[in-house]
Amino acid sequence: MFKSAYQRSVHNVDRLTARPWWSLEETTYLPFFSKLERNWKKIRDEAMAILKIQDKTVGFQDEAETLVQKGDWKQFDLFVR
């Protein structure tokens, strides 16, 4: 039994409503995302430096979920599990 047809998860949170997007103020992550927004250029520059690494065991990896039909897509996992 799910609380909402749009929020089909075993990890439902009572205070959240089923909708595609919440404002930052409605989450507990406002400080975190504000810091990301302030530092996006630094994060981009660090990612571009990692992308240039030739060692395939570190850095960006090929897209893992086979969602790409054409092109060369890479991913860099910041958080895993």
DSSP file (Angstrom, degrees, kcal/mol; ACC not computed):
  #  RESIDUE AA STRUCTURE BP1 BP2  ACC     N-H-->O    O-->H-N    N-H-->O    O-->H-N    TCO  KAPPA ALPHA  PHI   PSI    X-CA   Y-CA   Z-CA
    1    1 A M              0   0    0      0, 0.0     2,-0.4     0, 0.0     3,-0.0   0.000 360.0 360.0 360.0 125.1    0.0    0.0    0.0
    2    2 A F        -     0   0    0      1,-0.1     6,-0.1     6,-0.1     3,-0.1  -0.829 360.0-134.8-107.4 146.1    1.5    3.3   -1.1
    3    3 A K  S    S+     0   0    0     -2,-0.4     2,-0.3     4,-0.3    -1,-0.1   0.811  92.1  13.6 -66.7 -29.8    0.5    6.7    0.4
    4    4 A S    >   -     0   0    0      3,-0.5     3,-0.8     1,-0.1    -1,-0.2  -0.997  65.5-132.2-147.4 144.7    0.3    8.2   -3.1
    5    5 A A  T 3  S+     0   0    0     -2,-0.3     3,-0.3     1,-0.2    -1,-0.1   0.734 113.2  49.5 -66.7 -20.9    0.3    6.8   -6.6
    6    6 A Y  T 3  S+     0   0    0      1,-0.2     2,-0.3    12,-0.0    -1,-0.2   0.511 108.4  52.4 -96.0  -6.7    3.0    9.4   -7.5
    7    7 A Q    <   +     0   0    0     -3,-0.8     2,-1.4    11,-0.1    -3,-0.5  -0.596  66.2 167.7-129.1  69.9    5.2    8.6   -4.5
    8    8 A R        +     0   0    0     -3,-0.3     2,-0.3    -2,-0.3    -3,-0.1  -0.656  30.3 121.5 -90.2  87.0    5.7    4.8   -4.8
    9    9 A S    >   -     0   0    0     -2,-1.4     3,-0.5     1,-0.0    -6,-0.2  -0.987  65.1-136.8-145.5 150.5    8.6    4.3   -2.4
   10   10 A V  T 3  S+     0   0    0     -2,-0.3    -1,-0.0     1,-0.2    -2,-0.0   0.472 105.0  62.0 -83.5  -1.7    9.2    2.2    0.7
   11   11 A H  T 3  S+     0   0    0      2,-0.0    -1,-0.2     0, 0.0    -3,-0.0  -0.307  73.8 163.4-117.9  47.5   10.9    5.3    2.1
   12   12 A N    <   -     0   0    0     -3,-0.5     2,-0.5    -5,-0.1     3,-0.1  -0.327  28.3-147.1 -67.7 148.3    8.0    7.8    2.2
   13   13 A V    >   -     0   0    0      1,-0.1     3,-1.8     3,-0.1    -2,-0.0  -0.982   7.6-143.9-119.0 120.6    8.3   10.9    4.3
   14   14 A D  T 3  S+     0   0    0     -2,-0.5    -1,-0.1     1,-0.3    -2,-0.0   0.817  96.9  54.3 -55.4 -37.0    5.0   12.1    5.8
   15   15 A R  T 3  S+     0   0    0     -3,-0.1     2,-0.4     2,-0.0    -1,-0.3   0.600  94.0  85.0 -79.2  -8.6    5.8   15.9    5.4
   16   16 A L    <   -     0   0    0     -3,-1.8     2,-0.3     6,-0.0    -3,-0.1  -0.738  67.0-148.7 -94.3 140.7    6.5   15.6    1.7
   17   17 A T        -     0   0    0     -2,-0.4     2,-1.0     2,-0.0    -2,-0.0  -0.744  30.5 -98.7-102.6 156.1    3.8   15.8   -0.9
   18   18 A A  S    S+     0   0    0     -2,-0.3   -11,-0.1     2,-0.0   -13,-0.1  -0.627  72.4 122.1 -78.1 103.7    3.9   14.0   -4.2
   19   19 A R        -     0   0    0     -2,-1.0     3,-0.1   -13,-0.1    -2,-0.0  -0.969  68.5-111.8-156.4 159.5    5.1   16.5   -6.8
   20   20 A P  S    S+     0   0    0      0, 0.0     2,-0.3     0, 0.0    -2,-0.0   0.721  93.5  21.6 -72.7 -20.2    8.0   16.7   -9.2
   21   21 A W        -     0   0    0     -3,-0.0     2,-0.4     2,-0.0     0, 0.0  -1.000  56.5-161.0-151.8 143.3    9.9   19.6   -7.5
   22   22 A W        -     0   0    0     -2,-0.3     2,-0.1    -3,-0.1     5,-0.1  -0.926  30.2-113.3-119.0 148.6   10.2   21.3   -4.2
   23   23 A S    >   -     0   0    0     -2,-0.4     3,-1.1     1,-0.1     4,-0.3  -0.393  32.3-110.8 -71.6 159.5   11.7   24.7   -3.5
   24   24 A L  G >  S+     0   0    0      1,-0.3     3,-1.4     2,-0.2     6,-0.4   0.862 118.8  59.5 -60.4 -34.7   14.9   24.8   -1.6
   25   25 A E  G 3  S+     0   0    0      1,-0.3    -1,-0.3     4,-0.1     5,-0.1   0.764  99.4  57.5 -65.9 -24.3   13.1   26.4    1.3
   26   26 A E  G <  S+     0   0    0     -3,-1.1    -1,-0.3     3,-0.0     2,-0.2   0.494 104.5  62.3 -84.7  -3.7   10.8   23.3    1.5
   27   27 A T  S <  S-     0   0    0     -3,-1.4     3,-0.3    -4,-0.3    -4,-0.0  -0.572  84.6-122.6-110.7 176.8   13.8   21.0    2.0
   28   28 A T  S    S+     0   0    0     -2,-0.2     4,-0.2     1,-0.2    -3,-0.1   0.245  98.7  78.4 -98.2  11.5   16.5   20.7    4.6
   29   29 A Y     >  +     0   0    0     -5,-0.3     4,-2.8     1,-0.2     5,-0.3   0.225  50.3 113.6-107.9  13.0   19.2   21.2    2.0
   30   30 A L  H  > S+     0   0    0     -6,-0.4     4,-2.3    -3,-0.3     5,-0.2   0.908  81.1  46.5 -54.3 -48.3   19.1   25.0    1.4
   31   31 A P  H  > S+     0   0    0      0, 0.0     4,-1.9     0, 0.0    -1,-0.2   0.912 114.1  49.0 -61.7 -40.4   22.6   25.6    2.9
   32   32 A F  H  > S+     0   0    0      1,-0.2     4,-2.0     2,-0.2    -2,-0.2   0.951 115.1  42.0 -63.5 -50.9   24.1   22.7    0.9
   33   33 A F  H  X S+     0   0    0     -4,-2.8     4,-2.5     1,-0.2    -1,-0.2   0.834 111.0  56.3 -70.1 -31.1   22.6   23.7   -2.4
   34   34 A S  H  X S+     0   0    0     -4,-2.3     4,-2.1    -5,-0.3    -1,-0.2   0.907 107.7  49.3 -63.6 -40.4   23.4   27.4   -1.8
   35   35 A K  H  X S+     0   0    0     -4,-1.9     4,-1.4    -5,-0.2    -2,-0.2   0.899 110.2  50.7 -65.5 -40.3   27.1   26.4   -1.4
   36   36 A L  H  < S+     0   0    0     -4,-2.0     3,-0.3     1,-0.2     4,-0.2   0.929 109.8  50.4 -60.6 -45.2   27.0   24.4   -4.6
   37   37 A E  H >< S+     0   0    0     -4,-2.5     3,-0.8     1,-0.2    -2,-0.2   0.890 110.1  49.9 -61.6 -39.5   25.5   27.3   -6.5
   38   38 A R  H 3< S+     0   0    0     -4,-2.1    -1,-0.2     1,-0.2     3,-0.2   0.791 118.7  38.5 -68.4 -26.8   28.2   29.7   -5.2
   39   39 A N  T 3X S+     0   0    0     -4,-1.4     4,-2.3    -3,-0.3    -1,-0.2   0.130  75.2 117.8-112.8  19.7   31.0   27.3   -6.2
   40   40 A W  H <> S+     0   0    0     -3,-0.8     4,-2.6    -4,-0.2     5,-0.2   0.847  76.6  52.5 -61.6 -34.9   29.7   25.9   -9.5
   41   41 A K  H  > S+     0   0    0     -3,-0.2     4,-2.6     2,-0.2    -1,-0.2   0.915 110.4  47.4 -67.7 -41.0   32.7   27.3  -11.5
   42   42 A K  H  > S+     0   0    0      2,-0.2     4,-2.3     1,-0.2    -2,-0.2   0.914 113.3  48.8 -64.0 -42.6   35.2   25.7   -9.2
   43   43 A I  H  X S+     0   0    0     -4,-2.3     4,-2.4     2,-0.2    -2,-0.2   0.919 111.6  49.9 -63.1 -44.0   33.3   22.4   -9.3
   44   44 A R  H  X S+     0   0    0     -4,-2.6     4,-2.5    -5,-0.2    -2,-0.2   0.925 110.8  49.3 -59.8 -45.7   33.2   22.6  -13.2
   45   45 A D  H  X S+     0   0    0     -4,-2.6     4,-1.8     1,-0.2    -1,-0.2   0.888 110.8  49.6 -64.0 -39.3   36.9   23.4  -13.3
   46   46 A E  H  X S+     0   0    0     -4,-2.3     4,-2.1     2,-0.2    -1,-0.2   0.909 111.2  50.0 -64.3 -41.4   37.8   20.4  -11.1
   47   47 A A  H  X S+     0   0    0     -4,-2.4     4,-2.5     1,-0.2    -2,-0.2   0.902 108.6  51.8 -64.6 -40.6   35.6   18.1  -13.2
   48   48 A M  H  X S+     0   0    0     -4,-2.5     4,-0.9     1,-0.2    -1,-0.2   0.875 109.1  50.9 -64.9 -35.8   37.3   19.3  -16.4
   49   49 A A  H  < S+     0   0    0     -4,-1.8     3,-0.4     1,-0.2     4,-0.3   0.903 111.4  47.7 -66.5 -40.5   40.7   18.5  -14.8
   50   50 A I  H >< S+     0   0    0     -4,-2.1     3,-1.7     1,-0.2    10,-0.3   0.885 104.8  60.4 -65.7 -38.4   39.5   15.0  -13.9
   51   51 A L  H 3< S+     0   0    0     -4,-2.5    -1,-0.2     1,-0.3    -2,-0.2   0.788  98.5  58.7 -60.4 -27.8   38.1   14.5  -17.3
   52   52 A K  T 3< S+     0   0    0     -4,-0.9    -1,-0.3    -3,-0.4     2,-0.2   0.578  77.8 111.9 -80.2  -9.3   41.6   14.9  -18.8
   53   53 A I    <   -     0   0    0     -3,-1.7     7,-0.1    -4,-0.3     5,-0.0  -0.478  55.5-157.7 -66.9 130.3   43.0   12.1  -16.8
   54   54 A Q        +     0   0    0     -2,-0.2     2,-0.6     5,-0.0    -1,-0.2   0.673  63.3 101.9 -84.4 -18.2   44.0    9.2  -19.1
   55   55 A D    >   -     0   0    0      1,-0.2     3,-1.3     2,-0.1    -2,-0.1  -0.573  59.9-158.2 -71.4 114.6   43.9    6.5  -16.4
   56   56 A K  T 3  S+     0   0    0     -2,-0.6    -1,-0.2     1,-0.3    -2,-0.0   0.541  84.6  68.4 -74.5  -7.0   40.5    4.7  -17.0
   57   57 A T  T 3  S+     0   0    0      4,-0.1     2,-0.3     0, 0.0    -1,-0.3   0.585 105.4  40.0 -88.1  -9.6   40.4    3.3  -13.5
   58   58 A V  S <  S+     0   0    0     -3,-1.3     2,-0.1     2,-0.1     0, 0.0  -0.870 102.6  17.0-129.6 165.2   39.9    6.8  -12.0
   59   59 A G  S    S+     0   0    0     -2,-0.3    18,-0.2    18,-0.1    -8,-0.1  -0.420 107.9  10.6  79.3-149.6   37.9    9.9  -12.9
   60   60 A F        -     0   0    0    -10,-0.3     2,-0.3   -13,-0.1    16,-0.2  -0.410  68.0-162.5 -70.4 139.4   35.0    9.8  -15.4
   61   61 A Q  E     -A   75   0A   0     14,-3.1    14,-2.8    -2,-0.1     3,-0.1  -0.773  33.0 -82.3-115.9 162.3   33.8    6.4  -16.5
   62   62 A D  E     -A   74   0A   0     -2,-0.3    12,-0.2    12,-0.2    -1,-0.1  -0.338  65.3 -82.7 -59.2 146.7   31.6    5.4  -19.4
   63   63 A E        -     0   0    0     10,-1.9     3,-0.4     1,-0.1    -1,-0.1  -0.333  46.1-155.2 -55.2 129.7   27.9    6.0  -18.8
   64   64 A A  S    S+     0   0    0      1,-0.2    -1,-0.1    -3,-0.1    -2,-0.1   0.618  77.3  58.9 -93.9 -15.4   26.8    2.9  -16.8
   65   65 A E  S    S-     0   0    0      0, 0.0    -1,-0.2     0, 0.0    -2,-0.1   0.284  97.3-123.0-103.3  12.8   23.1    2.4  -17.5
   66   66 A T        +     0   0    0     -3,-0.4    -2,-0.1     1,-0.1    -3,-0.0   0.875  66.8 137.2  47.5  47.0   23.3    2.2  -21.3
   67   67 A L        +     0   0    0      2,-0.0     2,-0.4     0, 0.0    -1,-0.1   0.580  42.9  93.1 -90.5 -13.3   20.9    5.1  -21.7
   68   68 A V        -     0   0    0      1,-0.2     3,-0.1    -5,-0.1     5,-0.0  -0.681  45.9-179.2 -90.6 129.8   22.9    6.6  -24.5
   69   69 A Q  S    S+     0   0    0     -2,-0.4     2,-0.3     1,-0.3    -1,-0.2   0.740  74.2   2.1 -95.3 -28.3   22.1    5.8  -28.1
   70   70 A K  S    S+     0   0    0      0, 0.0    -1,-0.3     0, 0.0     2,-0.1  -0.987 100.1  42.9-154.0 159.8   24.8    7.9  -29.7
   71   71 A G  S    S-     0   0    0     -2,-0.3     2,-0.6    -3,-0.1    -3,-0.0  -0.329  85.5 -73.0  95.2 178.2   27.7   10.0  -28.6
   72   72 A D        -     0   0    0     -2,-0.1     2,-0.4   -10,-0.0    -1,-0.1  -0.890  52.1-179.4-118.3  97.9   30.3    9.6  -25.9
   73   73 A W        -     0   0    0     -2,-0.6   -10,-1.9   -10,-0.1     2,-0.3  -0.820   2.5-173.3-103.7 136.7   28.8   10.1  -22.5
   74   74 A K  E     -A   62   0A   0     -2,-0.4     2,-0.3   -12,-0.2   -12,-0.2  -0.842   5.6-157.4-122.4 160.3   30.8    9.9  -19.3
   75   75 A Q  E     -A   61   0A   0    -14,-2.8   -14,-3.1    -2,-0.3     2,-0.4  -0.987   9.2-161.5-138.5 150.8   29.8   10.0  -15.6
   76   76 A F        -     0   0    0     -2,-0.3     2,-0.6   -16,-0.2   -16,-0.1  -0.951  21.8-141.0-130.6 109.9   31.6   10.8  -12.4
   77   77 A D        +     0   0    0     -2,-0.4     3,-0.2   -18,-0.2   -18,-0.1  -0.603  22.6 176.6 -78.7 116.7   29.8    9.5   -9.3
   78   78 A L  S    S+     0   0    0     -2,-0.6     2,-0.4     1,-0.3    -1,-0.2   0.868  77.6  21.3 -82.1 -40.6   30.0   12.0   -6.4
   79   79 A F        -     0   0    0      2,-0.0     2,-0.5     0, 0.0    -1,-0.3  -0.997  68.9-171.4-130.6 131.6   27.8    9.8   -4.1
   80   80 A V              0   0    0     -2,-0.4    -3,-0.0    -3,-0.2     0, 0.0  -0.987 360.0 360.0-127.1 123.8   27.3    6.1   -4.5
   81   81 A R              0   0    0     -2,-0.5    -1,-0.1     0, 0.0    -2,-0.0   0.471 360.0 360.0  56.4 360.0   24.8    4.2   -2.4
